[in-house]
Amino acid sequence: MPRNRNDRPDPRMGGRRDYGDGRRRKKNGTNMKLIFGISLCVVLGIVVISGAVIYKLGHDMYSSVNYVADEDVKTVETLPEIAMEETLSTEERVGEVVSDEELSSIHDAMSSLDSVETVSDDDIYNVLLVGVDRRDDSWNGNSDSMILVSINKEKNKVSMVSLMRDTYVDIEGVGYAKLNAAYAYGAGPLLCSTVTDTFKIQVDRYAAVDFFDMIDIIDIIGGVTLDISAAEAEVANGYIIDMCNLMGIDPSGHMIPSEGGTIYCDGLQAVGFSRIRYVGNSDFERTERQRYVITQLIAEAKQMSVAQMTEKMQAILGYVTMNIPETDIWSMITEIPEILDYEFETSRVPYDDLYSVIYVDKQDMLVPDWEPTLERLQETIYG
């Protein structure tokens, strides 16, 4: 039986809500994996861009983050049943059914990219922001939202590129699968190496947040202003009702006006908005909404005083798991004022008109047109 909302710790005071094992067993909870992009804005705005505040708080503040050395991450050879992706019938599929010969040709084309040089530049800092779907501690979870953040000091630009979860890749030690499976098998280090090997962009650092805490994190930040259409409001409200039912709270105070508009959203509303997949172009437009939420939250963070940011960071940082060492944070400190004024550019891979969809293992997979995709991505990040 759900507990009364008043029985839960106040997230603004650093407490976590306890949703209980029952919530994790809810079948419709699987839809929750669509919300992870929201958490990434917190990692970006708080951990990376607002490093000056971390410096002010010192080592004690940094130690509240769940730092995990690469050699200490959990790796698995077999995923639990709960980790398996939803399968699609041939009637539900979007992708083209390919023969074994055609699939082999796709694999050969991917293997030919091994000769492409991986790009690295000391003036550019890459960090992969990850939203994780994990129901229990028996596995790492699927990385169902991934945004590659690149801070380009030479171009005075921050690039945020969504890497779509259904991208068909070759994961070392696993084989061909969706990109989001890399985190499930080997957490952040395997995901980073897969992104590096696949996209030829050197990525060693990651920061991840479990999606169960997303609503609280947004509430700690204080919410975000979003422009929402009537169609988006209708779908988002359905998600809000589902989430409120799971949490045992009354959804009436969290509903988005049916006509939409410019709405100052709380955590539930922002999460509901970010989950929208069936308005517009499916998962492609969903990642666009996630990046929109990120940029809006960064704008909110920029307006905060040091005291306000300090208070919020104390409540938030315990939610973050990462392999970003303390020395990396300190090295950014003197450049933070400049970085806050950089141009922010957002995009996603696969790019429009540079991919195909295939139907493999009863799932739709996205296959980028690799050569022009890598060229455009490297141009975006490295100029």
C-alpha positions as CSV (number, residue, x, y, z in Angstrom):
1,M,0.0,0.0,0.0
2,P,1.6,3.4,-1.0
3,R,2.6,5.6,1.8
4,N,1.1,9.0,2.2
5,R,3.1,11.7,0.5
6,N,3.7,13.5,3.8
7,D,5.5,10.5,5.1
8,R,8.3,10.8,2.6
9,P,11.5,12.9,3.2
10,D,11.5,16.3,1.6
11,P,13.8,16.1,-1.4
12,R,14.6,19.8,-1.0
13,M,16.3,18.8,2.3
14,G,18.3,16.1,0.6
15,G,16.0,13.2,1.4
16,R,15.1,10.5,-1.1
17,R,11.6,9.2,-1.7
18,D,11.2,5.5,-1.0
19,Y,8.8,4.0,-3.6
20,G,9.1,0.5,-2.3
21,D,9.5,-2.8,-4.2
22,G,6.0,-2.7,-5.4
23,R,6.7,0.3,-7.6
24,R,9.6,-1.4,-9.3
25,R,7.4,-4.4,-10.1
26,K,4.8,-2.3,-11.8
27,K,4.6,-3.3,-15.5
28,N,3.9,0.2,-16.7
29,G,7.0,1.3,-14.8
30,T,9.0,0.2,-17.9
31,N,7.8,3.4,-19.6
32,M,9.8,5.3,-17.0
33,K,13.0,4.7,-19.0
34,L,11.9,7.3,-21.4
35,I,12.6,10.1,-18.9
36,F,16.3,10.0,-18.3
37,G,17.3,13.1,-20.3
38,I,16.0,15.2,-17.5
39,S,18.6,14.0,-15.1
40,L,21.4,14.8,-17.4
41,C,20.7,18.5,-17.2
42,V,21.5,18.3,-13.5
43,V,24.8,16.6,-14.1
44,L,25.7,19.1,-16.8
45,G,24.6,22.2,-14.9
46,I,25.7,21.2,-11.5
47,V,28.7,18.9,-11.8
48,V,30.4,20.2,-15.0
49,I,29.4,23.8,-15.6
50,S,29.0,24.9,-12.0
51,G,32.3,23.6,-10.9
52,A,33.1,26.9,-9.2
53,V,30.6,26.1,-6.6
54,I,32.2,22.7,-6.1
55,Y,35.5,24.4,-5.5
56,K,33.9,26.7,-2.9
57,L,32.5,23.7,-1.0
58,G,35.8,21.8,-1.2
59,H,36.6,18.2,-0.9
60,D,33.8,17.3,1.5
61,M,31.2,18.3,-1.2
62,Y,32.9,16.3,-3.9
63,S,33.1,13.3,-1.7
64,S,29.3,13.2,-1.5
65,V,29.3,12.1,-5.2
66,N,29.3,8.4,-5.8
67,Y,32.7,8.2,-7.5
68,V,33.4,4.7,-8.9
69,A,36.8,3.9,-10.3
70,D,36.7,2.1,-13.6
71,E,38.2,-1.1,-12.2
72,D,35.5,-1.2,-9.5
73,V,32.4,-1.2,-11.7
74,K,30.1,-4.1,-11.9
75,T,30.3,-6.3,-15.0
76,V,28.0,-9.1,-16.0
77,E,28.0,-11.7,-18.7
78,T,24.3,-12.5,-18.6
79,L,21.6,-9.9,-18.1
80,P,18.6,-10.5,-15.8
81,E,15.2,-11.0,-17.5
82,I,14.1,-7.6,-16.5
83,A,16.9,-6.1,-18.6
84,M,15.7,-7.5,-21.9
85,E,14.4,-5.0,-24.4
86,E,10.8,-5.1,-25.5
87,T,10.3,-7.1,-28.7
88,L,8.2,-6.1,-31.7
89,S,6.1,-8.3,-33.8
90,T,6.5,-8.0,-37.6
91,E,3.3,-6.0,-37.7
92,E,4.6,-3.5,-35.1
93,R,8.0,-3.1,-36.6
94,V,9.2,-0.1,-38.5
95,G,12.5,-1.4,-39.7
96,E,13.2,-3.4,-42.8
97,V,13.6,-7.2,-42.5
98,V,17.2,-8.0,-43.7
99,S,18.6,-11.3,-44.8
100,D,21.7,-12.8,-43.2
101,E,23.7,-11.7,-46.2
102,E,22.5,-8.1,-45.9
103,L,23.2,-8.1,-42.2
104,S,26.7,-9.4,-42.8
105,S,27.2,-6.6,-45.2
106,I,26.1,-4.1,-42.5
107,H,28.6,-5.7,-40.1
108,D,31.4,-5.5,-42.7
109,A,30.7,-1.8,-43.3
110,M,30.9,-1.2,-39.5
111,S,34.2,-3.2,-39.3
112,S,35.7,-1.1,-42.0
113,L,35.5,1.9,-39.7
114,D,38.3,0.4,-37.6
115,S,40.7,2.2,-39.8
116,V,39.2,5.6,-39.0
117,E,41.3,7.5,-36.6
118,T,39.8,8.4,-33.2
119,V,40.0,12.1,-32.6
120,S,41.3,13.6,-29.4
121,D,42.2,17.2,-28.5
122,D,43.5,18.6,-25.2
123,D,41.4,21.8,-25.7
124,I,38.2,19.8,-25.7
125,Y,36.7,18.0,-22.7
126,N,34.2,15.2,-23.4
127,V,31.9,13.7,-20.8
128,L,29.0,11.3,-21.4
129,L,25.9,12.1,-19.4
130,V,23.8,9.0,-18.8
131,G,20.3,8.3,-17.6
132,V,20.0,4.8,-16.3
133,D,17.0,2.5,-16.1
134,R,17.7,0.1,-13.2
135,R,15.1,-1.8,-11.2
136,D,17.4,-3.4,-8.6
137,D,21.1,-3.6,-7.7
138,S,21.6,-7.0,-9.5
139,W,22.7,-5.2,-12.7
140,N,23.9,-1.9,-14.0
141,G,20.8,-0.9,-15.9
142,N,20.3,0.2,-19.5
143,S,21.6,3.6,-20.5
144,D,18.4,4.7,-22.2
145,S,19.4,8.4,-22.4
146,M,23.0,9.4,-23.4
147,I,24.2,12.9,-24.2
148,L,27.8,13.5,-25.2
149,V,28.8,16.9,-23.8
150,S,31.9,18.5,-25.4
151,I,33.4,21.7,-24.0
152,N,35.4,23.3,-26.8
153,K,37.7,25.9,-25.3
154,E,39.1,27.0,-28.7
155,K,35.7,27.6,-30.3
156,N,34.0,28.8,-27.0
157,K,31.3,26.3,-27.6
158,V,29.5,23.5,-25.6
159,S,28.0,20.8,-27.8
160,M,25.3,18.5,-26.5
161,V,24.7,15.5,-28.8
162,S,22.1,12.9,-28.0
163,L,23.2,9.4,-28.9
164,M,20.0,7.4,-29.6
165,R,19.6,4.3,-27.5
166,D,18.5,2.1,-30.5
167,T,21.7,2.7,-32.5
168,Y,23.1,-0.6,-33.8
169,V,26.7,-1.0,-32.5
170,D,29.3,-3.6,-31.9
171,I,30.0,-3.9,-28.1
172,E,33.3,-5.4,-27.2
173,G,32.8,-8.8,-25.5
174,V,29.1,-8.7,-26.2
175,G,28.6,-8.4,-29.9
176,Y,26.1,-6.5,-32.0
177,A,23.3,-4.9,-30.0
178,K,21.6,-1.6,-29.2
179,L,24.0,1.1,-27.8
180,N,22.1,1.2,-24.5
181,A,23.1,-2.4,-23.7
182,A,26.7,-1.4,-23.2
183,Y,26.0,0.1,-19.8
184,A,24.0,-2.9,-18.7
185,Y,27.0,-5.2,-19.3
186,G,29.9,-3.0,-18.2
187,A,28.5,0.3,-16.8
188,G,30.1,3.6,-17.6
189,P,33.6,2.3,-18.7
190,L,32.1,-0.1,-21.3
191,L,29.7,2.5,-22.6
192,C,32.5,5.1,-22.9
193,S,34.7,2.6,-24.8
194,T,31.8,1.6,-27.1
195,V,31.1,5.3,-27.9
196,T,34.8,5.9,-28.5
197,D,35.1,2.8,-30.8
198,T,31.9,3.5,-32.6
199,F,31.9,7.3,-33.1
200,K,35.7,7.8,-33.1
201,I,35.5,10.5,-30.4
202,Q,37.7,9.9,-27.4
203,V,35.3,9.7,-24.4
204,D,36.7,8.6,-21.0
205,R,34.5,10.3,-18.5
206,Y,30.8,9.8,-17.6
207,A,28.3,10.9,-15.1
208,A,25.1,8.8,-14.5
209,V,21.9,9.2,-12.6
210,D,19.2,6.6,-11.8
211,F,15.8,7.6,-13.1
212,F,14.0,6.9,-9.8
213,D,15.4,10.1,-8.4
214,M,14.6,12.4,-11.4
215,I,11.5,13.9,-10.1
216,D,13.1,14.9,-6.8
217,I,16.1,16.3,-8.6
218,I,14.1,18.6,-10.7
219,D,12.1,19.7,-7.7
220,I,15.4,20.5,-5.9
221,I,16.5,22.7,-8.8
222,G,13.2,24.5,-8.4
223,G,11.5,23.5,-11.7
224,V,11.9,24.8,-15.2
225,T,10.0,26.9,-17.7
226,L,8.8,25.0,-20.9
227,D,6.8,25.8,-23.9
228,I,4.3,22.9,-24.3
229,S,1.8,22.4,-27.1
230,A,-1.8,21.2,-26.4
231,A,-0.9,17.8,-28.0
232,E,2.2,17.5,-25.8
233,A,0.1,18.5,-22.7
234,E,-2.4,15.7,-23.3
235,V,0.2,13.0,-23.5
236,A,2.4,14.4,-20.7
237,N,-0.7,14.4,-18.4
238,G,-1.2,10.7,-19.0
239,Y,2.3,10.0,-17.9
240,I,1.9,12.3,-14.8
241,I,-1.2,10.4,-13.7
242,D,0.6,7.1,-14.1
243,M,3.6,8.4,-12.1
244,C,1.4,9.8,-9.4
245,N,-0.5,6.5,-9.0
246,L,2.8,4.7,-8.6
247,M,3.9,7.2,-6.0
248,G,0.6,7.3,-4.2
249,I,0.0,11.0,-4.5
250,D,-2.9,13.1,-5.9
251,P,-2.1,14.1,-9.5
252,S,-4.6,17.0,-9.6
253,G,-2.0,19.6,-8.4
254,H,0.5,18.5,-11.1
255,M,-1.6,18.5,-14.3
256,I,-0.5,20.6,-17.2
257,P,-3.2,22.9,-18.6
258,S,-4.9,21.1,-21.5
259,E,-4.3,24.1,-23.9
260,G,-0.5,24.0,-23.1
261,G,1.4,27.3,-23.2
262,T,4.5,28.6,-21.4
263,I,4.4,26.5,-18.2
264,Y,6.7,26.7,-15.1
265,C,7.0,22.9,-14.5
266,D,7.7,21.0,-11.3
267,G,9.5,17.7,-11.4
268,L,6.5,15.6,-12.3
269,Q,5.5,17.9,-15.1
270,A,9.0,18.2,-16.6
271,V,9.5,14.4,-16.4
272,G,6.1,13.9,-18.0
273,F,7.1,16.2,-20.8
274,S,10.4,14.5,-21.4
275,R,8.7,11.1,-21.7
276,I,6.6,12.1,-24.7
277,R,7.3,9.7,-27.5
278,Y,4.1,9.7,-29.6
279,V,3.8,13.3,-30.5
280,G,5.9,14.2,-33.5
281,N,8.7,12.0,-34.7
282,S,8.8,9.3,-32.0
283,D,12.1,8.9,-30.2
284,F,13.9,11.4,-32.3
285,E,11.6,14.3,-31.1
286,R,11.8,12.9,-27.6
287,T,15.5,13.4,-27.5
288,E,15.0,17.0,-28.7
289,R,12.6,17.6,-25.8
290,Q,15.3,16.3,-23.4
291,R,17.9,18.6,-24.8
292,Y,15.4,21.5,-24.5
293,V,14.8,20.7,-20.9
294,I,18.6,20.7,-20.3
295,T,19.2,24.1,-21.8
296,Q,16.2,25.6,-19.9
297,L,17.6,24.2,-16.6
298,I,21.0,25.5,-17.4
299,A,19.4,28.9,-17.8
300,E,17.7,28.5,-14.4
301,A,21.1,27.5,-12.8
302,K,22.8,30.6,-14.2
303,Q,20.5,32.9,-12.3
304,M,21.2,31.3,-8.9
305,S,23.4,32.9,-6.4
306,V,26.4,31.0,-4.9
307,A,24.4,30.4,-1.7
308,Q,21.4,29.0,-3.6
309,M,23.5,26.8,-5.8
310,T,25.4,25.5,-2.7
311,E,22.2,24.5,-1.0
312,K,20.9,22.7,-4.0
313,M,24.1,20.9,-4.7
314,Q,24.3,19.5,-1.2
315,A,20.9,17.8,-1.9
316,I,21.7,16.7,-5.4
317,L,25.3,15.4,-5.6
318,G,24.5,12.2,-3.7
319,Y,22.4,11.1,-6.7
320,V,25.3,11.2,-9.2
321,T,27.5,8.2,-10.0
322,M,30.6,9.1,-12.1
323,N,34.3,8.5,-12.8
324,I,35.2,12.2,-13.1
325,P,38.2,12.6,-10.8
326,E,38.5,15.5,-8.4
327,T,41.5,16.8,-10.2
328,D,39.4,17.2,-13.4
329,I,37.0,19.3,-11.5
330,W,39.7,21.6,-10.1
331,S,41.3,22.0,-13.5
332,M,38.0,23.6,-14.8
333,I,37.7,26.1,-12.0
334,T,39.5,29.0,-13.5
335,E,37.7,28.6,-16.8
336,I,34.1,28.4,-15.4
337,P,33.2,32.0,-15.9
338,E,34.2,31.7,-19.6
339,I,32.4,28.4,-20.1
340,L,29.1,29.8,-18.7
341,D,29.2,32.4,-21.6
342,Y,29.9,29.8,-24.3
343,E,27.5,29.1,-27.1
344,F,25.5,26.0,-26.5
345,E,24.7,23.8,-29.5
346,T,22.4,20.7,-29.5
347,S,22.0,17.9,-32.0
348,R,21.5,14.1,-32.1
349,V,22.9,11.0,-33.8
350,P,21.7,9.5,-36.1
351,Y,21.3,12.6,-38.2
352,D,18.2,13.2,-40.4
353,D,18.5,11.4,-43.7
354,L,21.7,9.7,-42.7
355,Y,20.4,6.4,-41.3
356,S,18.2,3.4,-42.0
357,V,16.1,1.2,-39.7
358,I,16.4,-2.6,-39.7
359,Y,14.5,-5.3,-37.9
360,V,16.9,-7.6,-36.0
361,D,16.2,-10.0,-33.1
362,K,12.6,-8.8,-33.0
363,Q,13.7,-5.2,-32.4
364,D,14.1,-2.1,-34.6
365,M,17.7,-0.9,-34.8
366,L,19.0,2.4,-36.2
367,V,21.9,2.1,-38.6
368,P,23.7,5.4,-39.3
369,D,25.3,6.1,-42.7
370,W,28.6,5.9,-40.9
371,E,31.1,7.8,-42.9
372,P,29.2,11.1,-43.3
373,T,27.9,10.7,-39.7
374,L,31.3,10.5,-38.2
375,E,32.5,13.4,-40.4
376,R,29.7,15.6,-39.2
377,L,30.0,14.6,-35.6
378,Q,33.7,15.3,-35.5
379,E,33.1,18.7,-37.2
380,T,30.5,19.5,-34.6
381,I,32.8,18.8,-31.7
382,Y,36.2,19.6,-33.0
383,G,35.5,22.1,-35.7
